[in-house]
Amino acid sequence: MVKNITRSIRISPDDKELLDLLAEHRGLSFSKTVNLAIEYFIAHEYDLIRMLKLKKLEEGED
């Protein structure tokens, strides 16, 4: 289930410029690009957490 959460975020001018370039390249709005960036970040971190959990389980079996 996807839940929309409205929050204010602070973005540095350099990062805003990068997000503007990415939004223009993808043909998306700035806010949609920020949402996608957050989703990609969460997905990346989720994979890292899973890998750490597996490593911990493997170490426990030794």
Order of alpha helices (4+ residues) and beta strands (2+ residues): alpha-alpha
